[in-house]
Amino acid sequence: MKGRLTEISVVATAEAALKRLKKAGIAAYACKKRGAYFIFCVKDKDIEKAFAIFDKPCYNICVVKNSAKRRFLSLAKLRAGLFVGAAAFVALAVFANTFVLKIEVSGSGSYLEADVRKIILDEGAREFKPFSALNKAVATGRILSLPQVTFCNIERRGSVLVVDVQVDDEHFGSASTKPLLSDTDGVVRNIVAVCGTAAVSAGDTVKKGDTLIYAHMLSGEENISCLAAGYAEIECARTSEFFAEEESEENLKKAYSSVLLENETILSRKHTVKPCDGGVIYVIDFSYIHKISINIT
């Protein structure tokens, strides 16, 4: 309430002033007497009515202190230009953080700027266009396919689209430009295509030689060649046999140990024992996860 009260001064007795205010239906607050002046507060909506009932020159009515609300509106009116400027600044900041104002190619591969910039423009990026217009995944794949390029990172820094390109002269030509092919039979448990396009999904059954990751990406309605990079995890099932002179716990441990594979994760094992000349054969049925990758370390 206090922030919406305006303080008014009028030359009149308290009794006469309050009588007029009451008759006009105006509520008076914080009333006080100061010499010939009667000082009181009214709501902002009642200011004009208060001045109207004390319109004769003898009353000498004036505003002593505007309410907080009226002071703010008055300041806003005086500083309208400042507020407009602030609003324009905020709008410009939003624009700058939404749209590309500059494209910058950095890193040891910056000498490829012409090729990199062409790819970026082909995939939708432009000055004064939104960042979202860029097909970042396809652009990254195409840049990685450039000669000697081993690393590419595209990110927004303020209003600047920064393309960090790194090359490796020493290992030039070491990156494979072929798709990732399965080297075993099994069931795909996980497929990750960092660049290129996954040819299979988790749960798919694959044979040796099947394509797992294509060396191309979709750009609009067209397939664009790029570097295939990623990995697949394939669940495989195998059977192994282990000969022992006799059946025992020790020989069973040795039989199980015989199927331990380097860099592979065993999922399950079970065995049967069948007699043979000179001893027994442990038949081990087991499953494991085999990981295959291309162009990643």
Buried (B, 14 or more C-beta within 10 A) or exposed (E): EEEBBBBBBBBBEBEEBBEBBEEEEBEBEEEEEEEEBBBBBBBBEBBEBBBEBBEEEEBEBEBBBBBBEBEEEEEEEEEEEEEEEEEEEEEEEEEEEEBBBEBEBEBBBBEBBEBBBEBBBBBBBBEEBEBEEBBBBBBBBBBBBBEBBBBBEBEBEEBEBBBBBBBBEEEEEEBEEEBBBBEBBBBBBEBEBBBBBBBBEEEBEBEEEBBBBBBBBEBEEEBBBBBBBBBBBBBBEBEBEBEBEEEEEEBBEEBBEEBEEEEEEEEEBEBEBEEEEEEBBBBBBBBBBBEBBBBEE
